Amino acid sequence: MGSNSTILIDDIVLPEKVGEGGSSEEFATILDIATMATLAAKERTRNEWDTLLDAVGMYVQEVRKYDNVGNSILIVKKK
């Protein structure tokens, strides 16, 4: 990966608090619980994305939300 490379991640970015973004984002939180129960996986908040990517030397340059559930494109760059 070059220093000018960009990674695009299409995923849900959960609100920091349940209900913070309205009923559609509450749906995303319910989806997160279902994902944990069925797949042993999880959706992440912006802070969790920042922490995860920081651990591998990257950062979120921008988040572009494209619906009311929290589906977003994370624009990620190398530090």
N, C-alpha and C positions, 0 to 999 in steps of 0.2 A: 504494500500500500504506500503510495507516494505521499509527500507532504501536502499536496494540493487535492488529494482524493476526497471524495464525499461518499458516505454511506447513507442510503435512505432506508429507514425502518418503518414499515406499515404495521402499527399496533395500536391498541387502546392505551391511552394515558388516563389513568384514574384520577379523580379529584382527591385532594389531600384528606378531606372529610366527607363522610357519607352525607349525601343530600346537599352538598355545597353548590353543585351545579344544576340542581333541579331533578325532576323525576327521571329524565332520560339518563342522567349520570348515575342515579341510584340503580337503574337497570344494569349499567356497566359493573357496578359493585356486586350485584347479585350474580352476574356472569362470572366475576372473579371467584366468588365462593364456589360456584358450580365447577369451574375449571380446577380449583384446588381439590375438590372432592372426587372428581372423575379422572383427572389426568395428573394429579400431583404437580401441577404447574400453577402459575399465578400471573395476573395482570399487574402492572406497576404504576405508581404515581410518578410525577415528574422528578421528585427528589430521589426515588428509587432508581430511575433511569440514570440520573446524574451520578449517583454513587456507583452503579454498575459500570458505566462507561469510564468513569474516572479511574477505576481499578485497572483498566486496560489501556490507559493513556489516551483516552478520547473524551470528547465533550459534545453536548447537544448544542448546536448552533441555533437551531430554531425548531419549534413545534408548530405544524400546520394542521389544525383540527378541521376535519371535513364532514362531520355530522354531529348530531346532538348526543350520541352515546359516548363519545370520547375517542372514536377512531381517528387516528392522526398519522401524519408522516413526520418522523423525527429526522431532522437533517443533522448528521453526525460527522464531525471532523476529528482528525488527529491533532493532539496537543503539540 
